[in-house]
Amino acid sequence: MTAYDWQLIQTGLFETLYMILISAIFISVFGTLIGFLLYFTNEQNTSKKYLHVINQIISAFVNIFRSIPFVILIVIMIPVTLILTDGQMLGANGALPPLIVSATPFYARMVYNALLNVPIGRNEALRSLGASNLKIAHVMLIETLPQLISSFTVTLITLIGFISAANAIGGGGLSDQAVIFLIHNGSTKQLAGYMSVMIILFIVFFIQILSDFIVKKINHS
């Protein structure tokens, strides 16, 4: 491979890590908040009718946005993306809004499902002791942390697949470089393409191994 090929791979690696990091921050924050909001507004945890309505509305939005194929969501979000990125449609910044909007509901539903696995009697005991929703949420966060980390890992790996699909808008990253390299006939370009794919696989394996290590540490603490 030429020095220019290596430079393109390094640029693609930086763009991929940039998209993963920024998306992960937004997904972890908003996905967790939405998941907890869904939990505390369901019928098991409150008798207030207006909260049930809020739950249904949020649940509908979560189901809709996590069901839309990512490539279609990219097209639907073009006006919003242009506003958020100051008219920048191509590149890593242009891919971030649809990445976040697509993966956040996915993670939010996984957070909600994790919370449902907590015995309802534990929450009732905390409420009988006068614990606030914030205190209960803190206890449940600690209780479900291993499952939340595992769910977040699945979300990140799915996100990497979404990043590959972002090639439809020239989203950049290693997957974009791999496609460009692999359509060339020269063996040097083919090698650069396979190298890009191998780095993507390494990122996925690293995320999974790191997640398993953290979960194991938490379970043994």
QUITA-V489506 format. One line per field, one symbol per residue. ss: DSSP state (A for helix, B for strand, O for the rest). psi: psi as a letter, one per 40 degrees, with the letter a starting at -180 (. if undefined). A space follows every 50 residues. Layout:
ss = ???
psi = ???
This chain:
ss = OOAAAAAAAAAAAAAAAAAAAAAAAAAAAAAAAAAAAAAAOOOOOOOOAA AAAAAAAAAAAAAAAAAOOAAAAAAAOAAAAAAAOOOOOOAAAAAAAAAA AAAAAAAAAAAAAAAAOOOAAAAAAAAAOOOOAAAAAAAAAAAOAAAAAA AAAAAAAAAAAAAAAAAAAOOOOAAAAAAAAAOOOOAAAAAAAAAAAAAA AAAAAAAAAAAAAAAAAAAOO
psi = iidddddddddddddddddddddddddddddddddddddeeiddeiehdd dddddddddddddddeehidddddddedddddddefehdiaddddddddd ddddddddddddddddehhdddddddddeeiidddddddddddedddddd dddddddddddddddeddffeaiddddddddeeididddddddddddddd ddddddddddddddddddde.
